[in-house]
Amino acid sequence: MKGHIVVVSHHADGYHADVVGVRNCGAVGPTVDDAVNEASKALNALARGGASLPAPRPSIAMLDEVERRDGVAGACLRVA
């Protein structure tokens, strides 16, 4: 599967999910799932608004990004 890579990190105010390579696209949530779901909504809103997004990457790239960025979780999102 190809998609947009999300790296989740833990902070004092919850979990931050950042979409790799998409400027100002991410979200915060009380759980990993909430943060990823909100990041997915943000990514889809950008796509619907006509924003230029990077090409989707293979989901296996997620593992490298999570490790490189010292994340606690990752996801691979597809634009609806």
N, C-alpha and C positions, 0 to 999 in steps of 0.2 A: 504494500500500500504506500502511496505517496501522499504527503500532506505538509502542513506547516507545523514546525516543531515548537513545542511549548516546554519551557523549563520552569519548574515550580521550586521556590525556595521558601524556607520558614523564617518569619520575622516576628517581632514582638506583637505586632497587630494582626497576625494570622499568616496566611500563605499568599505569596505573590506568584502569579503565573504570567510569564513574559513570552510573547511570540517572537521567536528568534528571527531577526532580519526585517521585522516590521516595526518601524519607528512608532513610539507611543502607543503600542498595542499590547495591552496586558490587563490584568485585573487582580483584585485582592479578595480573599474570602476566608471565612473561619475554618474551612476544611480544604484539602487538596481538590476534592471534586467540585466544590463551589467555585474555587478560583479558576479551575480549568473551564468549567461551564461558562463563567462570565467572560473569560478570555475568548472562548469560542463565539460568544455573542458579539464581542467587540470586533473580532476578525471578520465575521459575516457582515456586520454593519459597514465596515470599511469597504469590503468588496461590493456591497450593494450601492455604496456611495461613489463607486468608480475609482477608488484608490488603486494605484499600481502596486501589486503584490509580487514578491519574489516567486520564482518557480517552486512548485511543491518539491519536497525532498523525500527520499526513501525513509520509511519509518525507522529503519535500523540506525539512521543518523541520530535519532533521539538519544540513544544510549551514550554516544560520545559527547553530545552537547550537555547532557545532565551531568556527566562526570567532569567535563571541562569547566563547567560553571558552578560546580559544587552544589548541585540541586538535590532536593529530596525526592523528586518525582518528575516524570515527563509525560508528554502526550503528543500524539500526531493528529492534527485536526485537518479535516477537509472542509473547504468552503462549500456551503449549500447553495 
